[in-house]
């Protein structure tokens, strides 16, 4: 089971500069907290998405993080030439050390592409051909393609991805009938909506994947589900906080559709926040309640990946961080209880790091060690214990050939030089 983050980067009450800086700081926390990936949406001409050029934000995240994977969810391929998108994908994968994730989706807002002069009726065909060109370019040094929209002949591909044959690909699903293609091609999937309806998709995916890929020895791709998460000291506080932010986010979600007097129907996420909470789409409460509800959603839906949303609507940076860290602490506590681990939390970074408890040496070894002379980095104390001088230099008369670790198991400070 893995956890990731999905982010519309929707407009709240802060300035754009503050919004971008907040998202970059959150990405650093996601990285330290062990999240698998950060997925960002691309939208245009709407307050729903301020990451209009996902590659710009993702390149900054590549520099701010070390392990966190990331990617667009999705690229709107109808708005750019596929060769330019291909080169951007290669650059991001190389700059991040092979941490890029990609998502394919043919359906996009007709109003967003319409503002760019793209006919919504032909956008699906443009998308399909662009996807085929990009996939060919990621796996070969030359592109030859003949389609209705694009015609490319002997186009050299100078760029390449670090991940071979290409970065992991994601596909959004809303119905079990669309599962076979994704399962047969080893594509990761992500779903929205109630857990019970998602279960039909994940069951079908496992069945189709087992038939197509089960004998290949490959690992089961990820099947994800998206959930808004808000944590408070009390369930009432969390509900009120989530209700306020959810209303702002949903207004942005429906903005263009309502401007054109064509509201979305049958959308899997209800507008009423209480209904979203009842359906498990929004998960709010105390840390214990949120973790319990997440576990229940995972069991019902059958997913192996959860895309959390800690930042949405008009939630401030501090409110998003509080929810994230509360869930992380609660999850760490449960892991610690099961594995017999203790939690060490460095004060400067705020990151939670699990450390195994120190095992005190046997009495016989302690007595034997006490009879030996102290090393150059230790001094005896009144209690008979030795304390390591972490920053004390070695005597100049006999400098060591290389840095050495403390050989004494009974050192009183257990600093990083002595472990």
N, C-alpha and C positions, 0 to 999 in steps of 0.2 A: 504494500500500500504506500503510495506516494501522495504528497500534497504540493500543489502549485498555486499560482495566483493568476486570476484574470482581471484585467483592468481596462475599462473604457477610457480612462483618463478624461472623465467628463468634467465640465466646468462647474465649480462650486461657487463659494463666496470670496475666494482668494484671487489675487492677481495671477496672470499666466506665469510670470516669473516664479512666484511662490508655489504655484501648482507643480511646475516642472521640478523645482528643487525638492519639493516634498516627495515626489515620486522617486527621485533618485536616492534620497535618504532612505525611503522605505525599501527600495531594492537592496541597499546595503544590509538592512536588517533581515530581509528575506534570505539573503546570501548567508549571513551568519547563523540564522536560525535553522538552516538545513532544508529549505523549500527546494523542490526539484526544478521548477521553471516559472518564469514570469511571462505571461502571454498578454500582448497589448493589441487593442482593436484599432482599425483604421476607419475613420469617418471624415466626412467633409461637409462644410456649410451647416453644421449643427453643433449645439453645445454638448452633444453626447460624446464627441471625440475630439480632444485637443491634440492628440498625437497624429495629426494629419499626414505627416511623413514619418512612419514608424522607424525607418532606418536611422534617422537622426537621434531619436530618443534611445534606441537600442545600442547605438555605437557609444553613447555616453554610459549606458548601463554596463557595457562590456568593460569599460575602464574602471568602473566603480566596484565591480564584483570579481570574485575569483572562481566560484564553483557554480553559481546560479545559471541555469540554462535560460534561454529567452527566445522570443520570436513573435512575429506578427500573427494575429488571429482575427483577421486574415490580411493578406495583400489584396487590394482591389486591382486585379490584373487588367481590367478594361481601361484603366486610366493612364497606363504607361506602356511603353514598348517592352515586349518581353526580354529583349536583349539587355536593356538597362536594368530591369529587375534581376536578371540572371547575374549581372556583374555586382549588384548590391548584395545579393545573397552570398556570393563568394567572398566579398570583402568582409561582411559581418562574421562569417564563419571563421575566416582566418584571423581577424582581429580579436576574436573571443577565445581562440584556442579550441575551436570545434564545439561551441556550445549553442549553436543556432537550432531552432525548431521552426518548421513551416506548417502552414495550414492551408488547405484547399477548400474553397466554397464558391459555388457558381452564383448563388442568389445574393444580390446586394440591393440596397435601396434604389429604386428607379429615379428618385428625385436627386440623389447625390450624383449619380453618373450623368443624369440629364443636364445638370448645371455645367458639365464639362463638354457638352455637345455630343454625348454618346447616346444613341438610340437605345432605350431599355429593351426593345424587342430583339435587337441584335447583340446585346451585351453578353448573353449566354454563349453564343458562338465564338465571340472574341475571346472570352475567358477560356473556353475549352482549347482553342488553338494556342493561346499564349501559354497555358499550362503544359501542353505537349512540347512546345519549343523549349521552355525552361528545363523540363525534365531531360530532354535530349541534350541540351547544353551542359547539364550537370554531370553527364555520363560519357561525353565524347569531346573530342578536340575540334569537331567541325559540325556545323548544323546545316542540314538540308531538309527543307520543309515546303510542302505545297498544299495550301489550304485556300479557303474562300476569302479569308481576310489577309493572311500573311503568306508571303512567298519569299523564302530564303534559300539561297543556293551558295554552297561552298563558303559559308560564313565561318571564319576561324574563331575559336574560343581560346582566348589567352588566359582567362581566369579559371580558377578551380577552387573547390571547397576542401577544407581539411578533412571533413567526414566523408567517407566513401561508402556506397557510390553517391550518396547525397544526404543532407540532413534529414532527420525523422520528419515524416509528413503526418499532419492531422486532418481530420475531416469531420465536419459537424453533421450530426444525424438527428432526425426527429421522428423517424418511422422505421420499423424493422425491415421493411421491404428494400431499404437502401443499404442494408448491411452487407450482402454478399460481395460487392466490389471491394469494399474496405477490408474485409476479412481475407479475401483471396490475395490482396496486394500488401498485406501486412501493415495496414495503415492504422494509426492511432485514431480514436474517435472521442468526441466530446458531445455531451447532451445537456439540454435544459429541461425543466419541467419536473413534475412529481416523481418521486423515486419508483413508484409502482409502474408507471408507464416506461421509465427508463429500463426497468428490469426486463421487459420484453425485448428490448434492443440488445442488452448485454448477453442474455441467454442465447439469442439468435447468433450473436457475434461469436460466442464461444463454440457453438455448434459448427458454424461455417468455417471458422479458423481451424478447428481440430481436423476437419475433413481436408482442408487445403494445405495447411502448414504443420499439422501435428507431428508428422513423421520426419520433419526437417531438422528437429532439434532446436528450432528458434524459440525465443521467449515470447509469451503471450503479450501482444501490444497493449498499450494503456487504453482503458475505457474510462473516460472522465465524466464528471458531473459538476455543474457550477452551483455555488451557494454563496449568498450574502451572509456575512458573519459580523455580529455586533455583540460585544461583551460589556457588561456593567457590574457594579458592585451588587445590585439587586436586579431581579428580572424586570421589574417595573422601569427602572432607570434604563436598562438596555433596550426595552421595547420602545420607550419614548424617543430615545436617541436614534434608533433604527427607523422608526416611523417618520421622523423629521427628514432624515437623509434620503430615505427611499422615495419619498414624494418628489424631492428635487431630481433624483436620478430618473424616475419614471417620466417626469415631465420632459426631460431632455430626450429620453428614448422615443417618445411619441411626437416630438416637436415638429419635424418635417411632415409627418403624416397628418397632423392636425392643421398645420398651415395650409395644406392642400385639401383640407376637408375630406380626408380619406383615412380615418383612424384604422389602425391594425385590428383585425379580428382573429380570434382563436390563437392569440399569442400565448405561449406556454407559461408566462409569468403574469399573475394577476396584478391589477393596479392597486387593489386594496391590500394594505400591508398586513392586516390581521389574517386575511386569506392566504397571503404568501407564507406567513409564519405557520399557519395550520397545515399548509401543503408541504412544509419542510424546505421550501425554496429559500426562505430567509430564516436563519438560525440565530436566535437572540437569547440572552439570559446571563446567568453567572457563569464563570469558567467551567464549573462542574456540569451545569445544564447544557452548555454548548458542546462540550466534549461528548456527553451522553447522546445528544441529538445527532451529532455528526456520525457517531458509531452506528446509530440506528439507521440513518440514511444510507450509509455504506452497505449495511447488511441487506436492506430492502432492495436497493438498486442493483447490487451485484457488481459495482464498479471497483476498480483498483487504483483510481486516481480522483482526487477532489480538487477542483479549482475554486479556491476561496476568493472572496471579494471583501477585503478589509477597508478599502478606500473607495467611496462612491458618494454621489450627491454632495451635500455641503458639510460632510464630516471634516473636521479640522485634522491637521497632521497629528496632533497630540491624541485626539480621539481614536484615530486609526491605529496609532502605535500602541495605545493602551489595550485595545482589543487584541491586537496581534500578540503582544507579550503575555497577556493574561492566558490566552489559549496555549501559548508555547510553554509557559510555566506549568500549567495544569497537565499538559501532555508529558512534559519531562517528569513530573511527579509520579504519574502512573507508570511510566517506563522504569523510573527509579525504584518504585515499590516492587515491581516484578523482577527486576534484575539485581537488586541489592546494591544500587549505586547511590552515591551522594552527589549533590549538585554544587558545583563551584561556579560562582558568578562573578567574573572580573568587574570591578566597579567602574572602570573607565569605558569599556565598550558596551556594557549592558547585555552582552551575549550570554546565552546559557550554554555551558560546556559541561558534559558529563565526565566525571573522573571516578576511577575505581578507588574505593577506600584504601588508605595506607595500612599495610599489614605490619604490625610491630614485630621486630625480630625476636626469635626465641631467647629466653633468659641466658642460655649457655653462650649464645653468640654475643649477646650484649656484654656479658662478663669478660669473654675473651677479647672483645674489641676494646673494652675499657683499659686493659693492661697494655695495649699498644700505644706508642707515642702518637700524638696528634699530627695530622698532615699540615702542610704549609698554609692551608686555607682555614684551619680550625684553631680555636682557642678554647681552653677548658673554662668552665664557669664554676661558681661556688657550689652548685648542686652536683657537680661531677659530670654534667652533660657537656657535649661539645657543640659550639655554635659556628656555623660556616660564615666566614667573611666573604660575602658575595662579590664585593668589589675590590677586595684587598689584592694588590699585585703580588706575584711570586717574588721571593727574594732574588736580588740581582745576581747573587753568588752562584746560584744553581737554577737558571731558568729552564723550564721544561721544553722539550722539543715540540710539543703540541698541547692544546688545552686538554685537561684531564677531568674526569668525573670524580666526584667525591666517593671514596671507597668505604666510608663509614656508614653502616646501616642505622646507627643511633644518633645521627646528626640532629640537633634539636630543631633546626628551622625548616628542613626539607625544602630548600629552595630549588630553582631549576637546575643549578649546577650539581646538586646532590642526588637528584632522582635517578 
